[in-house]
Amino acid sequence: DAFVRELIEKALVDLGAQELKSASSGAEVLKELESFQPTIIITDWKMQPINGLELLRKVRGNQTSIAPDTPIIFFTSVKNRQDKIQANRLGLNKLLPKPVLPESMVEAVLSIVEKKFHI
């Protein structure tokens, strides 16, 4: 959703992010990864034609040009416990339930960055 992407981008810029790329689908994310090396990926779970879980599999499976341990955060309305377990087993870093407040997203990003860079 363009409105949600705009809110997320603003929150990240306010947090100090300097270079952002935005995409409207998992397929667009994969295309962007050919030329962009993100520090973190924030994405929706439910997308077409490639959903967040498929994107996660590709990144963790070293099928992209970015590091397979690149942190990934999902926004989701998925309620199914098995789906959540599967995402965690595949290496999802954080799952944020919708509707996502900018403050929760900022907290999630900060916790991941602190962990990854041992801050």
N, C-alpha and C positions, 0 to 999 in steps of 0.2 A: 504494500500500500504506500503510495507516494507521500501521503501526509505523515504516516508513521516514520518513514525513512527520513523525512525532513526534521521531525522532532528528535530522532536519534542522532542525526548529524549535528544538530545544534547542541545537544547535550555533550557530544564528544568534543566538539570544538571548544565549548566552555570548559571542558576537562583538560584541554591542552593538546588534543589530537591535531596534527599538522597536515597530514595528507590522507584524505578520505576518498574512497571509491564507492559508488552506489550502484546497485543492480536491482532489477525488478524480478529476477528469477534465478533459480539455481544454475540454469544453462548460462545466463549472463555472468554469474560469478565465476564459473569455470573458464569462460572466455577471458575475463579480466585477469585471472590468475596466470595467464600466459605471459603477461607483461607487468604484473604488479605483485609485490611480495608483502602481504599484509602482516602486521604484528598480531592481529586478532581478527576473527570473522564473526560478525553478528548477523544472524539470519533467521528467517521464519522457517518453521518445520514444514508447513503446508505450502508448497509451491508446485508449479507445473512448468515445463515437463519434467524437471529434475527437482525432487523435493530435498529438504534439508538432510534427511537420513542418507540419501544417495550421495549428496555432496560430502557429508561426513565420511562415508565409506571411501570415497575417492581420495580425500585428503589423507586420512589415516592409512590407507592402502598404498600411499606413495604413488598415486596415479595423477598427480598434478606437479607443477614445477615448484611448489612451496614446501616448506618443511612439514613432514607428516605430524609433528607435534604442535603445529600452529593452534593456539587456543580457539575454540569455537563455542559460541553461545547461541542457543535456540530460543526464540519466542514461540510459544505454542498454546493452542487451546486443546491439545491432545490430553485426554483424561485417562486413556488406557494404560494401566500400570505396566503391562508387558512391553508396550512400545517404549515407555520411559526406561525400563530396564535395558532393553536392546540398545537404545541410544547411549546409555551410560557404559555399557559393555564395549561399544564401538569407540569410546573415548571422548564423549561429549564433556566439555568442561563445566557448562552451566545451562540449566533449563529454567527459563523465566515464564511463568504463566501469563497469559493475556487476560485482561489488558495490561500492558507493561507501562509502568510509570517511569519517566526518565530517571528518577532517583534510584529505582531498583536496578536499572540498567547500568548506571554509573557505579553503584556499589559492586555489581557483578564484575564489571571491567576492572575496577581497582583491585578487587580480591585476586583476580587472575593475573594481572600485571605484577602485583606484589609477590605472588607465588612464583611466577616464571622468572622474575628478575631478582628474587630474594631481597626485596626491599623491606 
